[in-house]
């Protein structure tokens, strides 16, 4: 494991949690303290997977999950050309169902997310916290200022290879396909990260997660695991279709010449319709309730904008993978070249690659239902 110097810890926190380096004020110092303590606590809780497996009191279920994760980790490097390092070769139980809480915000009558800009990381469309109270404090401040706010429970994040990211209790029990997605998604961040472009980074990692999971299941999954994953993908695509339609209708309202009162009324009407459409949709899901919490809490511009920011460019990377002959090493090379383009050219290139999906009316796949 790489030495955990204060300098490298600060850099990492800036990139993945929105930690502002070198900025004055008590608020930033408090943010520094919770971020540093949270990251250090995660490190301290981590144990090598081999050591955890050697514990005779380990539950059968956790043993099986860690063994599966160990196989997925090896597959990531040997078959997907993802970084071969110490990440996901240790395990930590944090005693809670999330590792960080990310705060998203958007104006009351806009789908453009708020961004927090930092010296190293560039601008991010969220701000992350290890302390739930601190996240809620920022959320309340933003709400008081009139913003729509969404506080998301995040199951995992990547330190971009600066540290060895551990497997966590927050996701180790997920179905095999989703576990594979998450691990490959986070390792993809170590493979390619473009400063100041959240949409690019998350779309690349999301595509990589799905492509890698499909490759794993094709070669090593059981028929039940493959069917379970296919069902999960179908649900997520239906979910996205609903949210994309709602975003389009909201965007039209916000861009209209109506007064603010009328826009607020239309906004609530569209969000109410979205909930009703979801209830109708899930009637065909056989009792699956995985998206209930998403629709019940903080259904607003911040949440809908987050879906768009993270996933709208995924089709570009799926198309790119096909064009490169489904070869991961070649796919990475071209993706890296696109990432080096000036932002306007990068955006134009990704729009062009997304065209086959738009013309076919295909939805963008999601990674999780946080």
N, C-alpha and C positions, 0 to 999 in steps of 0.2 A: 504494500500500500504506500502511496506517495506520502512524503512528510506533510503533516497538516500544519503548515505555518500560518500565522495570522494573515499575512499578505494573500496567500492563496485562498484562505477561507473567505476573506472579504471579497475577492474577485468572484468566487463562485456564488456567493450570496447575491452579489450584484446581478449576475446573469440569470439565475434561476428563481430568485424570490423577489426581485425588484428592490434590492437593498441599495440605498443611495450612499455612495462613498463621498466622504469629504464635505458633506453639507452640514452647516451649523444648525444649532437649535436643539432644544430638549426632545422634541418629537422624534427627530432623526436619531438621537442618541438612544432613546427608548427602543426604537425600531432595531437599531444595531444590537442592543442587548438581547432582545427576544430572538433575533435571527441567529446570533452567534451561539446562544445557549441552546436553542433548538437543534441546530446542526451538530453541535458537540454532543448533545444527549443522544442523537441518532447514532453517531459514531460509537459512543460508549456502550450502547445497547447491542451492537452488532457482534456476532460470533461467526467463525467460519462454519460453513454448512457441514463440513466433515465432523466438526466437534459437536454440533447439534445432533447429527445423526448417530453419533457414538453414545448419546445419552440413552440408557436402557429404559428410562421412564417416559420417553417421547411417545406421544400418541401415534397410533397407527395411521390416522388420517394425515397428520402433519408430516410424518415420515414419508408417506407416499407423495405428498405434494412437493416436498423438498427434493425428492428423487426425480420427480418429473421436471421441476425447475432446473435441476442440474443437467438433465438431458437437453432441455431447451437452450440452456446457456452454451453448451458445447455446439449445438446445431447452429446457433447464431453466428459463431465464428467460422466453423468449418464449411457451412453450406450457404450462409447469407453474406459472408464477407464483412460482418460487423466487427467492431473492435474486440480483440482478444486481450482482455485485461482482468482486473480483479472484481469488476462490477458483477453483482448477482451471484457471487460465490460466498457470501456471508448472509446471515439472517438476523433480523431484529424484530422483537415484539414490543411495540410502543404502548400497548395497553389501551389503544383507542382505534376507531375505525378509519382514521384519516391521518395523513402525515403533515400536510399543511392546509390552510384555508386560503383560497384566492379570492380577492375582492374585485369584482367587475362593476363598472358603472357606465351609464350613458345618460344624456340629457332626457328630460321627460318627453320631448317631442322629436327625438332623433334616434337613429340606429347606429350612429357613429360612436364607438366606445371611447371612453376616457383613456388617456395614455399617461404613463408615468415614465419620465425620461431620466436616465442615469449615465454617468460618465463612461462606464465600461460597457454596460449591457445595451445601451441605446434605449429606444422607447418600447415599452411593453404595454399590452392592453389589460393588465391586471397587476395587483400588488399582493404578494404572498406573505402569510404569517404562520409561524409555528404556534402562536398563542391565540386561542379562540377569542378571548376577550379583546385582544388588540385588534383583531380583524373586525369584530362587531363594533368596536369603537370607531374605526374608520368608516364602516358602513353607515353608522348612525350620523356621522358628520356629513357624509355625502348626501344622505337622504334629507337631512336638514337643509342642505343647500339646494334641494329640488331635484336631484338626480334619481333615476331608477337605479337600483343596486341589487346585485346578486352575490351572495357569499357561497362559494363552491367548496365542498369537501373534496380534496385531491388525494388520490390513493398513492401516487408515486410522482417523482420528478427526477430529472437527470442533472447531475453536477458536471455534465459535459466532459467527463473523463478526468477531471481534476482530482476527484476522489473515487473510491470504489463504492459505488452505490449498492446498498444491501437489498436483498429480498425482504419484504415487510409483511407483517400480519395483515396489513390493510388490503392486500390483494392475493396472498398466497393461496387462499381457498377458492379463487374464481374457477369457473370451468376452464378446461385445458385450452380451448381456442382463445378465450379472452386473456388468459394468463400469458399465452404466447404473444398475442397482440401487444400487450402492455410491455413485456420485456423487450421485444424487438423495437417497439416505438421509442422507448427510452434510450436504448442503445443506438438507435438511429440518430438521436440528438448528439451523441458523442461522435458519430461519423460525419455529420454535416450540420453546422449551425451558422446562420447568417445574422450578424448583429443588426438590430433595429428592424427586423422583419418577422414578427410573430406569425403572420399568416403563412409565409413560406415555410418556416421551421416546423410548424404544427402540421401543415398539410403533407410535407415530405415524410415526417415521422408517422403520421396516421396512415398514409399509403404504405409505408414500409411495414408497419405493424400488421396490416391486413394481408399484404402479399406474403410476408414471412409466415404468418399463421396458416395461411392456405397451403404453403409449401410443406410446412411441418405436418399438417393433418393429412395431406396427400400421401406422404411417405411413411408416417409413423402413427397416425391417429386411428382409432377404432371406428367402425361404422357409426356407432352411437355418438362419438365425439364429433365426427364430421357432420352428422345430421343436426346435432345440437348447435354447432357453430353456424351452419347454414340458416337455421331458424332464427338465430340471434341476428344475423346479417339482414334477413328479410324484415324483421321488426324494426331494426335501426333505419333501414331505408324508408320504411313507411313513416316512421317518426320524422325523418328529415323532410319528406315530402310535405307533411303537415306544416312544419315550422317554416319551410321555405315559402310556402304559399302565404302564411301569415305575415312574414317579413315583407313580401312584395306588396301586400295590401296596406300594411302600415307605412311603408316607404311612400306609397302613392298619397296617402293621407297627409303625411308630414310635408310633402312637397307641394301640396295643393295651396290654393289662395284663401282657404277658409280661415276663420279666426281661431284663436287658441282654444276657446271653449268648445267649438264644434270638433276640433281635432281630438280633444280629450274624450269627448263622447264617442267618436268613431273608434278611437284606440281601445276603449273598454269594450265596445261591441265586438271588435275583432278578436280580442283576447278571450272574451266569453265564448265566442264561436269556436275558437281553437280548442278550448277545454271540452266543449261539447263534441267536436269532431274526434278528439282523442278518445272520449268515452265510447263512441261508436266504433272506432277502429279496434280497440282492445277487446271488443266482444268476440272477435275471431282469434284471439290469442290464447284461448284455453285457460284463462285464469291468471296469466302472467301480469304482474303488477309493477315490473321494474321501472316504469317511467312515471308512476303515480306521484311520487315525491317531486319530480321535476316540474310537473304541471301544477301541483298544489302550492308550491312555495316560490315567491318572487318571480311570478310569470310576468315579465316586463321587458323593456327595451334592452337592458343590460344582458339578460339571459339570451335573448334572441340574437343580439349582436354577437355574443360570444360564439354561438353556433356558426354563424357566417364567417367570422374571423378565422376560426380554427379549421374549417372544412371546405370552404368554397374552392380552394385550389387543388384539392385532392384529385379530381379527375385528370388534371394535367400530368400528375406524376404517374397515375395508372396508365395513361396513354404512353408516356415516356418509357415505362417499363416494357410495354408491348413492342414499341418501336426498337428497343435495344435487344430484342430477341429473348426477353425474359431472363436476361443475364444480369445478376445483381451488381457485379463489379463494373460493367459497362454503364448500367443505370446510374450508379454513384458518380461516375466520371462526368456524365452529361449534366446531372443535377448540380454538381459542384460548379461546372462551367456556367450554368444559368444563374446560380447564386452569386457569381462574381460580376454579373452584368449590373450596370447602373439601374436603380430601382424602376424607372419607367420602362426600360427595355426588358427587365426581368418580368414585370407585370404583363407586358405585351406578349412575351414569349409563352407565358403560362396560359394566357387567354387563348392563344392559338392552339396550344396543346389540349385545352379543355373543349374545343369546338366539337369533336365527335360525340362527347357526352351530352352537350347542350342540344345538338341536333337530334340525338336519339331520345332526348327527354329522360336520361338516366339520372337518378339522384346520387348525391355524394355519400359514401359510407361513413359512419361515425365509429369512434373507438369506445366510448363509454356513455352511460346514461347518468352521469353525475348530476 
